[in-house]
Amino acid sequence: MIKIPVYQPSLSGNEKKYVEDCLTSTWISSKGKYISSFEESFARYTGVKYATTVSNGTVALHLALIALGIGPGDEVIVPTLTYIASVNAIAYTGATPVFVDSCEDSWQIDPNDVKNKINGRTKAIMAVHLYGHPCDMDSLTSIAKTHNIFLIEDCAEAFGTLYKGKHVGGFGDISTYSFFGNKTITTGEGGMVVTNDETLYDRSVHYKGQGLAKHRQYWHDVIGYNYRMTNICAAIGLAQLERADSLIEKKIQIAEWYKKQLTKAPVVFHPAIGDVRHSYWMCSILVNDPAQRDMLRDALLEEGIETRPLFYPAHTMPMYSSKYQKHPVAESLGWRGINLPSWPELKEDQIDFICGKIKTLLSVVK
């Protein structure tokens, strides 16, 4: 039986009150006051000009790519060490994902490898802020500008993450967030597309609402999508956003507890590199030997402690492995990494228990 799950949402604010207001008002679908309130509040909080809600984080990525006009014949550079949605969204458009390796210290997309993969078909770089740590946005924005290509930020795992004092999501041409149940703020299912470009915002809104023309009722002038968020989900999101600062502070506190307890353990804790705020969507460790990873996870599960493996590199997945590739850093991270329980209500004594088990189990197999 799982005693300590890897994640569970914190719903102790106005979530129930706002949802009940939706039910009372009967505005439960994709119209209602909470949609615009959540969008406007989210844009203010993250420091961008425009934000539009969508039904989940994967469609947010697809919508961003569609808004940029990316399609067949185009290439989009993406880290191989990412959740598969980042890559699948590129494939949905008919474009080709081009995989690059990760930086060994931060685990983020390697700008030097990005430079090596740019050619005449490259239309965009997708910077995925993995596990709450930001990418090297100075390098990536410079590369995108030099080569006149788009920069997309996948912030699904990085709400509250700062790069040199600025929220991620405001560096690229267009950026996306996920609000799945295990994210730092959640709407159950949901996402957001954000940008500082009014045209990209208008295109995103247009495409997400079935391509409905602005000034002619029930007239559709592009092939659009039903990617809208419900008012109920937005109500939950607004309540979560009201507690954002405390949720992020608690996540960082949990990371500090882990770091303190694991200082002398034979593991590497995912560090914060540079002038950043790592928001620690997940607290993650690397074991020294890939053979230890599944053994440790199985043993922790026997103690009621749920964990997850780091993402398997996408270039090793069957649908993306037709051409042999080597991305040694991403592969090493992917085979050795474990996500530990990281939800906001975790207590310090629970962290002590988890870390004690890790140290004991790894001391046996040294």
C-alpha positions in Angstrom: 0.0 0.0 0.0 1.3 3.5 -0.9 1.8 5.6 2.2 3.7 8.4 0.6 2.6 9.1 -3.0 4.9 10.8 -5.5 2.4 13.6 -5.8 -1.0 14.8 -4.8 -2.6 18.2 -5.3 -3.1 20.8 -2.6 -6.7 22.0 -2.7 -7.1 23.9 0.6 -8.0 27.3 -0.8 -11.0 28.7 -2.6 -11.3 25.8 -5.1 -14.5 24.4 -3.7 -16.1 27.8 -3.3 -15.4 28.9 -6.9 -16.5 25.6 -8.4 -19.8 25.8 -6.4 -20.2 29.3 -7.8 -19.9 27.9 -11.3 -22.5 25.2 -10.6 -24.9 27.7 -9.1 -24.5 30.1 -12.1 -24.7 27.2 -14.6 -21.7 28.5 -16.4 -19.8 25.2 -16.5 -18.4 25.0 -20.1 -16.0 27.2 -22.0 -17.6 30.5 -21.1 -17.9 32.3 -17.8 -16.1 34.8 -15.6 -13.4 32.5 -14.3 -11.9 32.0 -17.8 -11.0 35.6 -18.2 -10.1 36.1 -14.6 -7.7 33.2 -14.6 -6.1 34.3 -17.9 -5.6 37.9 -16.8 -4.3 36.9 -13.4 -1.9 34.3 -14.8 -0.5 36.9 -17.3 0.1 39.4 -14.5 1.7 36.8 -12.3 4.1 35.5 -14.9 4.9 38.9 -16.4 3.6 38.4 -19.9 1.1 40.4 -22.0 -1.3 37.7 -23.1 -2.5 34.4 -21.9 -5.2 32.1 -23.2 -6.5 28.9 -21.4 -6.6 25.5 -23.1 -7.8 22.0 -22.2 -4.4 20.5 -21.4 -0.7 21.0 -21.7 -0.3 18.9 -24.8 -2.8 20.8 -26.8 -1.1 24.0 -25.6 2.1 22.9 -27.3 0.2 21.9 -30.5 -1.6 25.2 -30.5 1.6 27.2 -30.1 3.2 25.4 -33.0 0.1 25.9 -35.2 0.0 29.6 -34.3 3.6 29.9 -35.5 2.6 28.2 -38.8 4.9 25.2 -38.3 4.0 22.2 -40.5 5.2 19.6 -42.9 8.8 20.0 -44.1 9.8 22.0 -41.0 12.1 20.9 -38.3 11.8 21.7 -34.6 14.8 21.2 -32.3 13.7 19.6 -29.0 15.6 17.9 -26.1 15.4 14.1 -26.2 15.2 14.2 -22.4 11.6 15.4 -22.0 8.1 14.1 -21.5 6.8 12.6 -24.8 4.1 15.3 -25.2 6.8 17.9 -26.2 7.8 15.7 -29.1 4.4 14.4 -30.1 3.0 17.9 -30.5 5.7 18.6 -33.1 4.7 15.4 -34.9 1.0 16.3 -34.8 1.8 19.3 -37.1 3.6 17.1 -39.7 7.0 18.7 -38.7 10.0 16.7 -37.8 11.4 16.7 -34.2 15.2 16.9 -34.2 16.7 15.6 -30.9 19.5 17.2 -29.0 21.3 16.2 -25.8 21.2 17.7 -22.3 23.7 19.6 -20.1 25.1 17.3 -17.5 24.9 19.9 -14.7 21.4 21.4 -15.1 19.8 18.5 -17.1 18.4 21.0 -19.6 18.7 21.3 -23.4 22.3 21.7 -24.5 22.7 25.0 -26.4 25.9 23.8 -28.1 24.1 20.7 -29.5 21.3 23.0 -30.6 23.8 25.0 -32.7 25.0 21.7 -34.4 21.5 20.7 -35.4 20.3 23.9 -37.1 19.9 23.8 -40.9 17.7 25.4 -43.6 14.7 23.5 -42.5 14.9 24.5 -38.8 11.9 26.7 -37.9 12.0 26.6 -34.1 13.8 25.6 -30.9 11.6 24.1 -28.1 13.2 24.8 -24.8 11.7 22.5 -22.2 12.3 23.6 -18.6 12.7 20.2 -17.1 11.5 19.3 -13.6 11.4 23.0 -12.6 14.8 24.1 -13.6 15.1 26.7 -16.4 17.1 26.3 -19.6 20.0 28.6 -20.5 17.7 31.3 -21.9 20.5 33.8 -22.7 22.2 31.2 -25.1 18.9 30.0 -26.6 17.5 33.5 -27.3 20.8 34.5 -28.9 20.8 31.3 -31.1 17.2 31.9 -32.2 17.9 35.5 -33.0 21.1 34.8 -34.9 19.4 32.2 -37.1 16.0 34.0 -37.3 14.1 31.0 -35.9 11.3 30.8 -33.4 11.8 30.0 -29.7 9.1 28.1 -27.9 9.2 27.5 -24.2 7.6 24.4 -22.7 6.9 25.5 -19.1 4.7 22.5 -18.2 7.0 21.7 -15.3 8.2 25.1 -14.5 5.5 27.3 -13.1 7.2 29.7 -10.7 10.7 29.1 -12.2 12.8 32.2 -12.6 15.8 32.8 -14.9 17.8 35.8 -13.8 14.8 37.1 -11.8 12.3 36.7 -14.7 9.6 34.1 -15.0 10.2 31.5 -17.7 7.6 31.8 -20.4 8.4 35.4 -21.2 11.6 34.8 -23.2 10.3 32.9 -26.2 8.0 33.9 -29.0 5.3 31.7 -27.5 5.2 29.5 -24.4 3.0 26.9 -22.8 2.0 25.6 -19.4 0.3 22.5 -18.1 -2.1 22.3 -15.1 -2.5 18.5 -14.8 -3.2 17.2 -11.3 0.4 16.7 -10.4 1.6 20.2 -11.4 2.5 23.0 -8.9 -0.8 24.7 -9.7 -3.6 22.5 -11.2 -6.9 22.7 -12.8 -7.3 18.9 -12.9 -6.7 19.0 -16.7 -5.8 22.2 -18.4 -3.1 24.4 -19.8 -2.2 27.9 -20.9 -0.6 29.5 -24.0 1.2 32.8 -23.3 3.0 35.3 -25.4 4.0 38.9 -25.7 3.0 39.0 -29.3 -0.5 40.2 -30.0 -0.7 38.5 -33.4 0.3 35.1 -31.9 -2.2 35.6 -29.2 -5.0 36.3 -31.7 -4.0 33.3 -33.8 -4.0 31.0 -30.7 -7.5 32.2 -29.6 -8.7 31.8 -33.2 -7.4 28.2 -33.6 -8.4 27.0 -30.2 -12.1 27.9 -30.7 -12.8 25.8 -33.9 -11.5 28.6 -36.2 -14.5 30.7 -35.5 -14.4 34.1 -37.3 -14.5 37.1 -35.1 -17.3 39.1 -36.7 -19.6 36.5 -38.3 -21.6 34.1 -36.3 -21.0 30.4 -36.9 -18.6 31.2 -39.8 -15.3 29.3 -39.6 -12.4 30.5 -41.8 -9.7 28.1 -40.8 -9.6 24.5 -39.7 -9.5 25.0 -36.0 -9.6 22.8 -32.8 -11.8 22.5 -29.7 -9.0 23.2 -27.2 -10.9 25.4 -24.8 -10.8 25.2 -21.0 -14.0 24.9 -19.0 -15.1 27.6 -16.5 -15.0 25.0 -13.8 -11.3 24.2 -14.5 -10.5 27.9 -14.6 -12.2 28.4 -11.3 -9.9 25.8 -9.7 -6.9 27.4 -11.5 -7.8 30.9 -10.1 -8.0 29.5 -6.6 -4.7 27.8 -7.1 -3.1 30.9 -8.4 -4.1 32.8 -5.3 -1.9 30.4 -3.3 0.9 30.2 -5.8 3.6 31.9 -3.7 3.1 29.7 -0.7 2.9 26.5 -2.9 6.2 27.4 -4.6 7.9 28.3 -1.2 6.8 24.9 0.2 8.2 23.1 -2.9 11.6 24.8 -2.4 11.5 24.0 1.3 10.9 20.3 0.5 13.9 20.4 -1.8 16.0 21.9 1.0 15.0 19.1 3.3 16.0 16.5 0.7 19.3 18.1 0.0 20.1 18.3 3.7 19.3 14.7 4.4 21.0 13.3 1.2 24.3 15.3 1.6 26.3 12.2 2.4 24.2 9.7 0.4 25.7 8.1 -2.8 23.3 10.1 -5.0 23.3 13.4 -6.9 20.4 15.7 -6.1 19.1 17.8 -9.0 20.9 21.2 -8.4 20.1 24.8 -9.2 22.7 26.0 -11.7 23.3 29.8 -12.1 21.2 32.8 -11.4 17.9 30.9 -11.2 15.0 29.9 -9.0 14.5 26.2 -9.4 10.9 25.7 -8.5 11.3 21.9 -7.9 8.2 20.6 -9.6 9.8 17.3 -8.9 12.7 16.6 -6.5 14.9 14.2 -8.3 18.1 12.3 -7.7 20.6 10.3 -9.7 22.1 7.0 -8.5 25.6 6.2 -9.5 24.9 2.9 -11.4 21.8 2.5 -13.6 21.5 -1.1 -12.2 20.7 0.5 -8.8 17.7 2.6 -10.1 15.0 0.0 -10.4 16.2 -1.9 -7.3 16.0 1.2 -5.2 12.5 2.1 -6.6 11.2 -1.4 -5.9 12.6 -1.4 -2.4 11.1 2.1 -1.7 7.7 0.9 -3.0 7.8 -2.0 -0.5 8.1 0.6 2.2 5.0 2.4 0.8 7.1 5.2 -0.9 6.0 5.9 -4.5 8.6 7.2 -7.0 8.9 7.7 -10.8 11.8 7.2 -13.2 13.2 10.2 -15.0 11.8 10.4 -18.5 13.2 7.9 -21.0 14.9 9.8 -23.8 12.4 10.2 -26.6 14.9 9.1 -29.3 14.8 5.6 -27.7 11.0 5.3 -28.1 9.9 3.0 -30.9 8.1 5.7 -33.0 11.2 7.9 -32.9 14.0 5.4 -33.1 14.1 4.5 -36.8 17.4 6.3 -37.1 20.1 5.4 -34.7 21.2 8.3 -32.4 23.4 8.7 -29.4 22.7 11.4 -26.8 25.0 10.2 -24.0 24.2 12.7 -21.3 20.4 12.4 -21.7 20.7 8.6 -21.8 22.8 8.6 -18.6 20.3 10.8 -16.8 17.4 8.9 -18.1 18.7 5.5 -16.9 19.9 6.8 -13.5 17.2 9.2 -12.4 14.4 9.0 -9.9 11.6 11.5 -9.0 10.9 11.5 -5.3 7.7 12.5 -3.5 7.4 16.2 -3.9 3.8 17.3 -3.0 3.2 20.5 -1.0 1.8 18.8 2.2 4.8 16.6 2.8 6.3 16.9 6.3 9.9 17.0 7.3 9.6 13.7 9.2 8.3 12.1 6.0 11.3 13.4 4.1 13.6 12.1 6.9 11.9 8.6 6.5 12.3 8.6 2.7 16.0 9.7 2.9 16.8 7.2 5.6 15.5 4.4 3.5 17.5 5.6 0.5 20.7 5.8 2.5 20.1 2.3 4.1 19.2 0.6 0.8 22.2 2.1 -1.1 24.6 1.3 1.6 23.8 -2.4 1.2 24.5 -2.4 -2.5 27.7 -0.3 -2.5 
